[in-house]
Amino acid sequence: MSSEQPIRWGIIGPGTIARTFADGIAHSRTGKLVAIASRNPEKPGLGDGFPGARIVKGYDALLADPEIDAVYVATPHTGHAEWAIKAIRAGKHVLVEKPIALSAFDADAIYHEARKAGVFAGEGFMYRLHPQTAKIVELVKSGVIGTVRIIRSSFGFNMGGFKPEHRLFANDTAGGGILDVGGYPVSMARLIAGAVENKPFLEPEKVFGVAHLGQSGVDEWASAVLKFQNGIIAEVSCSIMAQQDNTLRVIGSEGRIEVKDFWFASGHKGGVGTIEIFKGAEQETIEVKEDRWLYSFEVDAAGDAIRAGEKEFASPGMSWADSTGNLRVLDKWRASVGLEYGVETASKRTTNIAGGALRPGSSIPQRQIPGISKPASVVTLGFEFFPNFAAASLTLDAFYEAGGNVFDTAYVYGNGKTESIFGDWHTSRNVPRDEIVLIGKGAHSPLCYPDMIAKQLDQSLERLKTDYVDIYFMHRDNTGIPVGEFVDAMDAEVNRGRIRGIFGGSNWTRERMDEAMAYAAKTGKKAPAALSNNFSLAEMLDPIWAGCVAASDDEWKKWLNEKQIPNFAWSSQGRGFFTDRAGRDKHDDEEIVRCWYSDRNFGRRDRANELANKLGRNPIHIALAYVIAQPFPVIPLIGPRTIAELEDSLSALDIELTAEQVKWLEG
């Protein structure tokens, strides 16, 4: 884009903040407001705050407008992620009013879409681009108040009573103070803590939050303490029902800095901002005179980035990592006080993040698993790491929409949370149960007894919201109990119709599997016909967790090839061994060193690197392709934390290794 050509802006959601942003465009050097979108374009006075702009009926119409380069999303919080992603998919650059999304997981999904589309995406914290903020950072770095030790900041106001009709009190529009204004003091604290380390920002190592939740369930006043690794403690607070002093205080070993209403800087239309420095009895006032309008800095920072082909704000603006990190703190704050919005629950969040109905995809190849009548995707999704339904549903949706249909759950994961999330997901999305291959696991240590299988399966099925699983694993083995008792217990569940495919052992030895199959053949019971042990190009040297069994060595491969029993392999990509986290002289990750470091594994890693370079891929992709290319059925479990990680793993599925390449990788 030409450095002279104005960025043509469109605005979605013509409310108060949209009019404020329009003022910023009008007083910018890079932008021009072309159109605003409204679902009620005939509303009297709608265009008064947007002089010269066309009024477009409907948000989709604005996204289809070829005269729009960039879109400012100013809907209520609950529409931010949906319309940001829709705009990105329409090829538009986007700036989203803070918060960019309800959670860090949603924000990460937005930025992933922008990365794929090659467009700019940013979160609108206007104060970050103002010269006053740069001056605060400069003073902190200069050491004028000595070593920074405490940061105190608040953003609170009083709405004058409960107003059920107002968005700030509405649970279904994610009201309350934490999301609306809590992000300001949190972002400033992270900025200052980072400045001390000469970094753009710093993430707190601990977050503790408290809040008063009002009658509508949103936070009406709240506080949090952030502890940073460099010793800085930040105390932040926000409110919609309490007028606070709204002063930033940076307290050091030799004095303090105070800034009133730091986010307002020199004023909406420009003016003079003040920064006060206190050192003992001495007081100094630094004035930051700025004639430019507050929001024009944000408009021009986005405009300059777009013209330069950049995809995110440069510091001190909110980069993608800074933005998601800020929301991660707000997520922890909300989790501390038990604040989940209604729109984040399965009953309300029934569509994908872009607001569409879920549709099964076909890009993930499928295979036939012995003992399972349904075709199954060649990889299985594990999702026990997510804190709640809203976070997990993003990855569950993306996996299903890519064609994935095998899901891994267990009684012990998250004390049942993973099972409940899956139950909520497939029912809220109306995913046909007969198209899903569902894995259940039970009887984990220390409750590894045959009589626990039925008891735990009762609870699992209730949480999973189904009356059967397709595959069931004993999650651990108890060699002190005759193997026949376990076979009897699982055979009984097959006869009851609660296991309708195959069962087997997770972290079972070959000897116990052989013994179980022999017992079943002798007694006419259904035999175990599946395994869930570790299998990877890198052989696990030491169990990651107590009771774990790896099936990657030559004897295991011989056994698997003879039996042709499907192995649903966990940690199939070596848990980071094939990424930059591992190296012969990188000893910062104890687990990688303990479990994977050996000359043989490093030789395999070197060959994976070599082949990856030839194919233009990453070694972790080679590691996944190696697992799938075995002459016996191995179905790798993948556990992505984000949609980006999921799509990166799935990108390896088009690599088809030959038998010679598999042998060469093994060395």
Secondary structure per residue as TSV (DSSP state, phi and psi in degrees):
chain	resnum	aa	ss	phi	psi
A	1	M	-	360.0	138.2
A	2	S	-	-61.7	144.2
A	3	S	S	-70.7	-11.8
A	4	E	S	-100.2	-22.4
A	5	Q	S	-72.1	128.3
A	6	P	-	-68.8	147.8
A	7	I	E	-78.7	121.0
A	8	R	E	-89.5	112.2
A	9	W	E	-96.3	144.4
A	10	G	E	-122.9	148.9
A	11	I	E	-120.0	130.7
A	12	I	E	-106.0	123.4
A	13	G	S	91.8	79.1
A	14	P	-	-82.3	63.5
A	15	G	S	-100.2	-158.7
A	16	T	H	-62.2	-47.6
A	17	I	H	-66.8	-29.6
A	18	A	H	-66.2	-39.9
A	19	R	H	-66.5	-36.2
A	20	T	H	-64.5	-42.5
A	21	F	H	-65.8	-37.3
A	22	A	H	-60.8	-36.9
A	23	D	H	-60.2	-39.8
A	24	G	H	-63.4	-40.7
A	25	I	H	-63.0	-44.2
A	26	A	H	-61.6	-27.6
A	27	H	T	-109.2	21.5
A	28	S	-	-97.9	167.9
A	29	R	S	-99.9	-9.6
A	30	T	S	-114.0	-18.7
A	31	G	E	-112.0	159.4
A	32	K	E	-143.4	126.9
A	33	L	E	-82.1	119.9
A	34	V	E	-101.5	-43.1
A	35	A	E	-154.6	154.9
A	36	I	E	-124.1	147.8
A	37	A	E	-110.7	137.2
A	38	S	E	-142.6	145.4
A	39	R	S	-81.7	-8.5
A	40	N	-	-134.0	69.1
A	41	P	T	-65.7	-15.6
A	42	E	T	-87.8	1.8
A	43	K	-	-59.0	128.0
A	44	P	T	-59.9	134.7
A	45	G	T	77.3	6.7
A	46	L	G	-58.5	-40.9
A	47	G	G	-83.7	-1.9
A	48	D	G	-60.7	-35.8
A	49	G	G	-88.3	3.3
A	50	F	S	-134.0	63.2
A	51	P	T	-59.9	133.3
A	52	G	T	84.8	-5.5
A	53	A	-	-93.2	141.3
A	54	R	E	-71.8	146.8
A	55	I	E	-103.2	119.5
A	56	V	E	-106.2	137.5
A	57	K	E	-85.4	112.8
A	58	G	S	91.8	142.1
A	59	Y	H	-67.7	-37.6
A	60	D	H	-62.8	-35.2
A	61	A	H	-64.2	-37.6
A	62	L	H	-67.0	-39.3
A	63	L	H	-66.8	-25.8
A	64	A	T	-87.0	-4.3
A	65	D	-	-75.6	117.7
A	66	P	T	-69.3	-13.5
A	67	E	T	-86.2	0.7
A	68	I	-	-102.8	125.0
A	69	D	S	-93.2	-40.4
A	70	A	E	-137.0	148.0
A	71	V	E	-121.2	133.2
A	72	Y	E	-102.0	120.3
A	73	V	E	-96.1	114.3
A	74	A	-	-126.5	29.3
A	75	T	S	-72.2	173.2
A	76	P	-	-56.3	159.8
A	77	H	G	-48.8	-40.0
A	78	T	G	-68.1	-13.6
A	79	G	G	-100.3	-3.1
A	80	H	H	-62.0	-53.2
A	81	A	H	-64.4	-45.4
A	82	E	H	-57.3	-50.0
A	83	W	H	-79.4	-25.2
A	84	A	H	-64.5	-46.1
A	85	I	H	-67.8	-40.0
A	86	K	H	-62.2	-40.2
A	87	A	H	-65.5	-43.3
A	88	I	H	-61.2	-44.6
A	89	R	H	-66.8	-20.4
A	90	A	T	-86.0	2.8
A	91	G	T	85.6	13.9
A	92	K	-	-95.1	146.7
A	93	H	E	-72.3	150.6
A	94	V	E	-134.7	141.2
A	95	L	E	-126.2	123.9
A	96	V	E	-112.7	129.3
A	97	E	E	-58.4	143.0
A	98	K	S	-66.0	149.4
A	99	P	S	-73.9	144.7
A	100	I	S	-62.1	-24.8
A	101	A	S	-159.8	176.1
A	102	L	S	-76.1	-23.1
A	103	S	S	-149.1	167.3
A	104	A	H	-64.5	-32.1
A	105	F	H	-64.5	-43.8
A	106	D	H	-64.8	-42.1
A	107	A	H	-61.9	-42.3
A	108	D	H	-61.0	-36.9
A	109	A	H	-64.6	-39.1
A	110	I	H	-62.4	-49.5
A	111	Y	H	-66.5	-32.3
A	112	H	H	-63.8	-42.3
A	113	E	H	-61.5	-41.4
A	114	A	H	-65.6	-38.9
A	115	R	H	-61.4	-44.4
A	116	K	H	-66.8	-38.2
A	117	A	H	-81.7	-16.4
A	118	G	T	72.4	33.6
A	119	V	-	-118.0	164.4
A	120	F	-	-76.5	141.0
A	121	A	E	-143.5	134.9
A	122	G	E	-149.8	160.0
A	123	E	E	-105.1	135.0
A	124	G	E	-85.7	77.5
A	125	F	-	-100.2	91.3
A	126	M	G	-62.0	-32.6
A	127	Y	G	-65.2	-25.3
A	128	R	G	-63.6	-26.3
A	129	L	G	-95.4	-1.2
A	130	H	S	-83.7	144.5
A	131	P	H	-56.8	-28.0
A	132	Q	H	-63.5	-38.5
A	133	T	H	-64.5	-41.7
A	134	A	H	-60.7	-36.3
A	135	K	H	-68.5	-40.7
A	136	I	H	-59.9	-45.6
A	137	V	H	-61.2	-42.5
A	138	E	H	-60.5	-43.5
A	139	L	H	-65.1	-41.5
A	140	V	H	-61.3	-45.3
A	141	K	H	-66.4	-29.2
A	142	S	H	-71.0	-16.8
A	143	G	T	79.3	19.2
A	144	V	T	-61.8	-27.0
A	145	I	T	-111.0	18.2
A	146	G	-	78.2	-146.9
A	147	T	S	-82.2	123.7
A	148	V	E	-68.5	131.2
A	149	R	E	-123.6	-38.6
A	150	I	E	-136.4	139.6
A	151	I	E	-122.6	128.5
A	152	R	E	-124.0	133.7
A	153	S	E	-156.1	146.2
A	154	S	E	-140.9	155.4
A	155	F	E	-142.9	98.9
A	156	G	E	-144.2	143.8
A	157	F	-	-142.7	169.7
A	158	N	B	-118.5	116.9
A	159	M	-	-75.2	-5.9
A	160	G	S	79.8	23.1
A	161	G	S	127.8	160.0
A	162	F	-	-68.4	126.7
A	163	K	-	-125.0	91.2
A	164	P	T	-59.4	-24.5
A	165	E	T	-82.4	-12.0
A	166	H	S	-85.6	142.4
A	167	R	G	-59.0	-29.8
A	168	L	G	-70.3	-17.8
A	169	F	G	-106.1	-0.6
A	170	A	-	-90.6	118.6
A	171	N	G	-63.3	-37.9
A	172	D	G	-75.1	-7.1
A	173	T	G	-114.3	21.3
A	174	A	T	56.6	51.9
A	175	G	-	-75.8	-169.0
A	176	G	S	97.0	174.9
A	177	G	H	-85.7	-33.8
A	178	I	I	-58.0	-51.2
A	179	L	I	-76.2	-33.0
A	180	D	I	-75.8	-46.2
A	181	V	I	-131.2	-11.6
A	182	G	I	-63.3	-25.6
A	183	G	H	-65.0	-23.7
A	184	Y	H	-67.3	-58.0
A	185	P	H	-64.2	-32.8
A	186	V	H	-65.4	-45.5
A	187	S	H	-65.5	-37.2
A	188	M	H	-67.8	-41.3
A	189	A	H	-62.1	-42.4
A	190	R	H	-67.1	-35.4
A	191	L	H	-64.1	-47.3
A	192	I	H	-68.6	-42.6
A	193	A	H	-60.1	-35.5
A	194	G	H	-71.6	-38.6
A	195	A	H	-58.8	-36.5
A	196	V	H	-59.7	-33.0
A	197	E	T	-96.4	8.5
A	198	N	T	59.2	38.3
A	199	K	S	-120.8	157.8
A	200	P	S	-62.7	-29.9
A	201	F	-	-165.7	170.1
A	202	L	-	-138.9	138.7
A	203	E	-	-89.7	136.5
A	204	P	-	-70.6	146.3
A	205	E	S	-86.0	-18.9
A	206	K	E	-140.5	142.8
A	207	V	E	-135.2	124.2
A	208	F	E	-123.1	127.0
A	209	G	E	-126.9	153.4
A	210	V	E	-138.9	159.3
A	211	A	E	-165.3	158.1
A	212	H	E	-103.3	118.6
A	213	L	E	-95.2	125.4
A	214	G	-	-81.2	-170.5
A	215	Q	T	-65.3	-21.4
A	216	S	T	-93.5	0.5
A	217	G	S	89.5	2.4
A	218	V	S	-99.2	159.6
A	219	D	E	-75.9	125.9
A	220	E	E	-97.9	-26.9
A	221	W	E	-151.9	144.7
A	222	A	E	-156.6	152.9
A	223	S	E	-139.4	157.8
A	224	A	E	-148.2	153.3
A	225	V	E	-117.4	130.2
A	226	L	E	-113.3	128.6
A	227	K	E	-111.8	121.9
A	228	F	-	-99.4	156.3
A	229	Q	T	-63.8	-26.6
A	230	N	T	-84.7	11.6
A	231	G	S	93.9	-10.9
A	232	I	-	-71.1	136.1
A	233	I	E	-114.9	129.2
A	234	A	E	-113.3	133.5
A	235	E	E	-113.2	116.2
A	236	V	E	-123.0	150.9
A	237	S	E	-150.5	158.0
A	238	C	E	-149.8	163.2
A	239	S	E	-167.4	153.3
A	240	I	S	-119.5	0.0
A	241	M	B	-132.2	22.5
A	242	A	S	-153.8	122.8
A	243	Q	-	-77.6	118.8
A	244	Q	-	-106.1	172.4
A	245	D	-	-78.3	-15.9
A	246	N	-	52.8	45.7
A	247	T	E	-117.2	132.2
A	248	L	E	-83.6	128.9
A	249	R	E	-126.0	121.3
A	250	V	E	-109.9	111.1
A	251	I	E	-106.3	122.6
A	252	G	E	-116.1	-177.1
A	253	S	S	-70.3	-18.2
A	254	E	S	-125.0	5.7
A	255	G	-	163.8	-167.0
A	256	R	E	-147.2	155.9
A	257	I	E	-112.2	134.9
A	258	E	E	-126.8	134.9
A	259	V	E	-136.5	118.3
A	260	K	E	-78.1	133.4
A	261	D	T	46.6	57.9
A	262	F	G	-57.5	-30.5
A	263	W	G	-72.6	-16.9
A	264	F	G	-88.8	-14.8
A	265	A	T	49.9	-124.2
A	266	S	T	-91.4	9.7
A	267	G	-	110.0	155.6
A	268	H	T	-57.9	-41.5
A	269	K	T	-105.6	17.4
A	270	G	-	92.6	168.6
A	271	G	E	149.4	-146.0
A	272	V	E	-122.9	121.9
A	273	G	E	-99.8	153.0
A	274	T	E	-125.2	138.9
A	275	I	E	-121.7	122.7
A	276	E	E	-106.5	137.4
A	277	I	E	-118.5	126.3
A	278	F	E	-115.9	125.9
A	279	K	E	-137.0	98.1
A	280	G	T	63.8	-127.1
A	281	A	T	-84.2	-7.2
A	282	E	E	-87.0	143.2
A	283	Q	E	-136.8	132.9
A	284	E	E	-127.3	135.5
A	285	T	E	-112.5	123.9
A	286	I	E	-106.4	124.8
A	287	E	E	-98.4	135.2
A	288	V	E	-114.0	98.5
A	289	K	E	-87.7	128.9
A	290	E	E	-147.7	121.1
A	291	D	-	-83.6	-20.6
A	292	R	S	-73.4	151.4
A	293	W	-	-71.7	145.5
A	294	L	H	-55.2	-49.2
A	295	Y	H	-78.0	-10.0
A	296	S	H	-67.6	-29.0
A	297	F	H	-64.6	-41.0
A	298	E	H	-66.0	-43.5
A	299	V	H	-60.2	-45.5
A	300	D	H	-73.6	-33.5
A	301	A	H	-63.8	-42.4
A	302	A	H	-66.3	-43.1
A	303	G	H	-62.1	-43.4
A	304	D	H	-63.8	-40.3
A	305	A	H	-64.4	-43.1
A	306	I	H	-62.7	-45.3
A	307	R	H	-62.8	-33.2
A	308	A	T	-85.8	-2.6
A	309	G	T	79.0	14.1
A	310	E	-	-80.8	153.3
A	311	K	S	-104.1	-7.9
A	312	E	S	-149.6	165.2
A	313	F	-	-66.5	145.1
A	314	A	-	-86.7	154.3
A	315	S	T	-61.9	141.8
A	316	P	T	-88.3	10.9
A	317	G	S	-64.6	168.3
A	318	M	-	-83.8	102.6
A	319	S	-	-67.8	172.7
A	320	W	H	-61.2	-44.3
A	321	A	H	-65.5	-38.9
A	322	D	H	-65.3	-43.6
A	323	S	H	-64.3	-47.9
A	324	T	H	-67.9	-35.0
A	325	G	H	-64.6	-38.1
A	326	N	H	-64.0	-44.5
A	327	L	H	-66.9	-30.1
A	328	R	H	-62.7	-37.0
A	329	V	H	-66.6	-43.8
A	330	L	H	-63.5	-35.6
A	331	D	H	-60.2	-45.1
A	332	K	H	-67.6	-37.8
A	333	W	H	-60.1	-49.4
A	334	R	H	-63.0	-41.3
A	335	A	H	-62.4	-35.1
A	336	S	H	-61.7	-31.4
A	337	V	H	-106.3	4.3
A	338	G	T	71.3	32.9
A	339	L	-	-96.2	104.5
A	340	E	-	-121.7	128.2
A	341	Y	-	-78.2	150.9
A	342	G	G	-56.2	-35.3
A	343	V	G	-71.0	-8.5
A	344	E	G	-94.2	-5.7
A	345	T	S	-88.4	160.9
A	346	A	T	-61.6	-32.3
A	347	S	T	-68.4	-24.8
A	348	K	T	-107.6	-29.3
A	349	R	-	-96.5	77.3
A	350	T	-	-102.2	-1.2
A	351	T	S	-117.2	173.1
A	352	N	-	-74.8	178.6
A	353	I	T	-65.2	-23.3
A	354	A	T	-91.3	11.1
A	355	G	S	81.4	12.1
A	356	G	-	-101.2	159.7
A	357	A	-	-72.6	145.6
A	358	L	-	-73.6	133.2
A	359	R	-	-130.8	135.9
A	360	P	-	-68.2	140.8
A	361	G	-	-100.3	-172.3
A	362	S	-	-142.0	10.8
A	363	S	-	-78.7	-22.2
A	364	I	S	-85.1	123.8
A	365	P	-	-61.8	155.2
A	366	Q	E	-119.5	158.4
A	367	R	E	-140.5	166.0
A	368	Q	E	-96.6	124.0
A	369	I	-	-96.3	126.1
A	370	P	T	-52.5	126.4
A	371	G	T	93.3	-7.5
A	372	I	-	-116.0	123.2
A	373	S	-	-74.8	-26.4
A	374	K	S	-84.7	144.9
A	375	P	E	-62.5	143.6
A	376	A	E	-127.8	143.2
A	377	S	E	-63.0	150.5
A	378	V	S	-73.8	-8.7
A	379	V	S	-128.6	154.8
A	380	T	E	-115.4	140.2
A	381	L	E	-94.9	124.7
A	382	G	E	-105.2	141.7
A	383	F	-	-146.9	38.5
A	384	E	T	-79.7	-3.3
A	385	F	T	-88.6	-9.5
A	386	F	-	-84.5	143.5
A	387	P	S	-78.0	-22.6
A	388	N	S	-159.6	176.4
A	389	F	H	-62.0	-44.7
A	390	A	H	-58.8	-41.3
A	391	A	H	-70.8	-46.8
A	392	A	H	-68.2	-33.6
A	393	S	H	-62.4	-28.0
A	394	L	H	-59.7	-48.4
A	395	T	H	-74.5	-38.7
A	396	L	H	-59.6	-45.2
A	397	D	H	-60.0	-49.1
A	398	A	H	-63.7	-39.3
A	399	F	H	-64.2	-46.3
A	400	Y	H	-65.2	-40.3
A	401	E	H	-71.5	-16.6
A	402	A	T	-89.3	-9.2
A	403	G	T	111.6	5.6
A	404	G	-	-76.9	139.1
A	405	N	-	-141.3	9.8
A	406	V	E	-111.9	124.2
A	407	F	E	-125.6	136.0
A	408	D	E	-105.2	121.9
A	409	T	-	-131.5	169.1
A	410	A	-	-157.4	150.5
A	411	Y	T	-58.0	-36.5
A	412	V	T	-88.0	-14.9
A	413	Y	G	-63.9	117.4
A	414	G	G	59.1	29.3
A	415	N	G	53.8	38.5
A	416	G	G	98.6	-6.8
A	417	K	H	-62.5	-41.7
A	418	T	H	-62.0	-42.5
A	419	E	H	-62.7	-43.5
A	420	S	H	-64.3	-39.5
A	421	I	H	-61.5	-45.5
A	422	F	H	-63.3	-43.1
A	423	G	H	-58.7	-44.3
A	424	D	H	-65.8	-36.9
A	425	W	H	-67.5	-54.1
A	426	H	H	-70.2	-26.5
A	427	T	H	-81.0	-39.5
A	428	S	H	-69.5	-26.5
A	429	R	T	-94.7	-3.7
A	430	N	T	55.9	39.9
A	431	V	-	-75.1	124.2
A	432	P	-	-59.1	124.6
A	433	R	G	-62.7	-32.0
A	434	D	G	-75.5	-3.1
A	435	E	G	-99.7	-3.7
A	436	I	-	-104.7	137.2
A	437	V	E	-103.8	108.5
A	438	L	E	-107.8	127.3
A	439	I	E	-100.7	131.3
A	440	G	E	-120.5	153.5
A	441	K	E	-141.4	146.5
A	442	G	E	-153.7	-177.8
A	443	A	-	57.6	50.9
A	444	H	-	-80.2	152.2
A	445	S	T	-57.1	141.3
A	446	P	T	-89.1	0.1
A	447	L	S	-95.6	48.5
A	448	C	-	-93.0	77.8
A	449	Y	-	-137.0	148.7
A	450	P	H	-57.1	-37.0
A	451	D	H	-73.2	-8.7
A	452	M	H	-80.1	-19.7
A	453	I	H	-60.7	-53.9
A	454	A	H	-65.2	-41.8
A	455	K	H	-62.8	-45.6
A	456	Q	H	-73.9	-33.6
A	457	L	H	-65.2	-32.1
A	458	D	H	-54.4	-51.3
A	459	Q	H	-69.7	-40.8
A	460	S	H	-59.9	-47.5
A	461	L	H	-64.7	-35.6
A	462	E	H	-64.1	-44.0
A	463	R	H	-70.3	-37.1
A	464	L	H	-74.5	-10.9
A	465	K	T	56.0	49.4
A	466	T	S	-151.8	165.4
A	467	D	S	-105.2	7.2
A	468	Y	-	-160.7	159.7
A	469	V	E	-114.0	155.8
A	470	D	E	-85.9	-33.6
A	471	I	E	-135.3	136.8
A	472	Y	E	-133.1	133.7
A	473	F	E	-119.9	137.4
A	474	M	E	-66.9	119.8
A	475	H	S	-70.8	-26.3
A	476	R	S	-143.9	171.2
A	477	D	-	-112.5	152.4
A	478	N	-	-126.8	96.3
A	479	T	T	-71.2	-6.3
A	480	G	T	-79.9	-4.9
A	481	I	S	-116.1	135.1
A	482	P	-	-53.7	133.8
A	483	V	H	-62.0	-27.7
A	484	G	H	-60.5	-30.8
A	485	E	H	-66.0	-35.6
A	486	F	H	-70.0	-42.4
A	487	V	H	-61.2	-42.9
A	488	D	H	-59.4	-43.8
A	489	A	H	-65.2	-40.4
A	490	M	H	-76.2	-36.1
A	491	D	H	-60.7	-37.0
A	492	A	H	-62.2	-37.6
A	493	E	H	-72.1	-30.8
A	494	V	H	-63.7	-44.9
A	495	N	H	-65.9	-28.8
A	496	R	T	-80.0	-8.1
A	497	G	T	82.6	13.1
A	498	R	S	-93.9	-14.0
A	499	I	E	-121.0	111.7
A	500	R	E	-110.7	19.6
A	501	G	E	-140.5	-98.1
A	502	I	E	-133.2	160.5
A	503	F	E	-136.1	167.6
A	504	G	E	-177.3	-155.5
A	505	G	E	-118.8	136.7
A	506	S	E	-102.4	122.8
A	507	N	S	64.6	45.9
A	508	W	-	-106.5	149.8
A	509	T	-	-82.5	164.2
A	510	R	H	-61.4	-40.1
A	511	E	H	-61.6	-43.5
A	512	R	H	-70.9	-36.1
A	513	M	H	-64.1	-44.2
A	514	D	H	-61.2	-43.0
A	515	E	H	-63.5	-40.3
A	516	A	H	-66.2	-41.1
A	517	M	H	-67.5	-37.5
A	518	A	H	-65.9	-40.6
A	519	Y	H	-62.6	-43.5
A	520	A	H	-63.0	-41.7
A	521	A	H	-64.3	-37.3
A	522	K	H	-71.9	-34.8
A	523	T	H	-102.6	-3.4
A	524	G	T	76.4	18.0
A	525	K	-	-87.8	163.0
A	526	K	-	-70.2	133.5
A	527	A	-	-89.3	149.0
A	528	P	-	-61.5	135.4
A	529	A	-	-137.3	23.2
A	530	A	E	-153.5	157.5
A	531	L	E	-137.1	149.2
A	532	S	E	-137.3	79.1
A	533	N	-	-115.8	162.5
A	534	N	B	-61.7	137.1
A	535	F	-	-147.6	127.0
A	536	S	-	-158.7	160.4
A	537	L	S	-60.0	-34.1
A	538	A	S	-91.2	125.2
A	539	E	-	-79.7	128.3
A	540	M	-	-71.4	119.2
A	541	L	S	-85.7	-33.5
A	542	D	S	-135.7	137.1
A	543	P	-	-57.7	134.9
A	544	I	S	-65.1	-45.4
A	545	W	S	-124.5	156.9
A	546	A	T	-58.4	134.6
A	547	G	T	87.0	2.2
A	548	C	-	-78.1	149.9
A	549	V	-	-130.2	130.7
A	550	A	B	-98.6	144.8
A	551	A	-	-124.3	40.2
A	552	S	-	-103.2	-11.1
A	553	D	S	-81.8	176.1
A	554	D	H	-63.3	-38.1
A	555	E	H	-65.5	-40.3
A	556	W	H	-65.0	-41.6
A	557	K	H	-62.4	-39.7
A	558	K	H	-62.4	-44.8
A	559	W	H	-63.6	-46.5
A	560	L	H	-62.7	-37.1
A	561	N	H	-68.8	-37.5
A	562	E	H	-70.3	-42.8
A	563	K	H	-83.0	-29.3
A	564	Q	-	55.5	36.8
A	565	I	-	-86.7	129.4
A	566	P	-	-65.4	133.5
A	567	N	E	-112.5	115.4
A	568	F	E	-86.9	93.9
A	569	A	E	-86.5	121.7
A	570	W	T	-90.0	157.0
A	571	S	T	51.0	44.0
A	572	S	T	-71.2	-14.1
A	573	Q	T	-109.9	18.9
A	574	G	G	73.7	18.0
A	575	R	G	49.0	44.7
A	576	G	G	99.9	-7.1
A	577	F	T	-63.3	-30.1
A	578	F	T	-96.2	16.4
A	579	T	S	-112.5	-178.2
A	580	D	T	-70.5	-6.4
A	581	R	T	-67.2	-23.5
A	582	A	-	-112.0	147.4
A	583	G	B	-171.8	159.5
A	584	R	T	-59.2	-29.1
A	585	D	T	-116.3	23.9
A	586	K	B	-110.6	103.2
A	587	H	-	-114.5	31.5
A	588	D	S	-87.8	-15.0
A	589	D	-	-111.4	103.0
A	590	E	H	-61.1	-38.9
A	591	E	H	-64.8	-44.6
A	592	I	H	-61.9	-44.1
A	593	V	H	-62.9	-48.0
A	594	R	H	-67.1	-40.4
A	595	C	H	-94.3	-23.2
A	596	W	H	-128.1	-15.4
A	597	Y	-	-72.5	113.7
A	598	S	-	-160.0	157.9
A	599	D	H	-61.1	-39.0
A	600	R	H	-64.1	-43.4
A	601	N	H	-67.1	-38.0
A	602	F	H	-67.9	-32.5
A	603	G	H	-63.3	-41.6
A	604	R	H	-67.0	-38.6
A	605	R	H	-63.2	-41.8
A	606	D	H	-61.6	-41.8
A	607	R	H	-70.0	-35.1
A	608	A	H	-63.4	-38.8
A	609	N	H	-62.9	-44.2
A	610	E	H	-61.9	-46.9
A	611	L	H	-67.4	-38.1
A	612	A	H	-60.9	-41.9
A	613	N	H	-62.6	-39.6
A	614	K	H	-65.7	-37.1
A	615	L	H	-90.5	-5.0
A	616	G	T	71.5	32.3
A	617	R	S	-123.5	-171.9
A	618	N	-	-105.4	152.2
A	619	P	H	-59.1	-30.7
A	620	I	H	-66.7	-28.3
A	621	H	H	-68.6	-39.6
A	622	I	H	-63.4	-40.0
A	623	A	H	-60.8	-40.9
A	624	L	H	-71.2	-41.2
A	625	A	H	-62.9	-34.9
A	626	Y	H	-60.4	-44.0
A	627	V	H	-62.5	-45.0
A	628	I	H	-70.6	-26.3
A	629	A	T	-82.4	5.5
A	630	Q	S	-66.9	152.5
A	631	P	S	-78.0	8.0
A	632	F	S	-132.1	157.3
A	633	P	-	-71.8	113.5
A	634	V	E	-121.6	124.0
A	635	I	E	-113.3	102.2
A	636	P	E	-69.5	138.9
A	637	L	E	-88.6	129.6
A	638	I	E	-116.5	143.2
A	639	G	-	-128.1	64.1
A	640	P	-	-67.1	142.6
A	641	R	S	-89.7	-18.3
A	642	T	S	-139.6	167.0
A	643	I	H	-64.0	-35.9
A	644	A	H	-61.5	-43.4
A	645	E	H	-65.2	-39.2
A	646	L	H	-60.4	-50.9
A	647	E	H	-65.8	-32.0
A	648	D	H	-65.4	-44.1
A	649	S	H	-62.4	-44.7
A	650	L	H	-66.0	-23.9
A	651	S	G	-65.1	-18.0
A	652	A	G	-80.2	-9.6
A	653	L	G	-73.1	-10.9
A	654	D	G	-91.7	1.9
A	655	I	-	-86.8	119.0
A	656	E	-	-112.8	102.6
A	657	L	-	-81.8	141.1
A	658	T	-	-80.9	165.1
A	659	A	H	-60.6	-34.3
A	660	E	H	-67.4	-40.0
A	661	Q	H	-67.0	-39.0
A	662	V	H	-60.2	-46.1
A	663	K	H	-64.7	-40.0
A	664	W	H	-65.1	-40.5
A	665	L	H	-61.1	-37.0
A	666	E	H	-70.8	-28.7
A	667	G	-	80.5	360.0
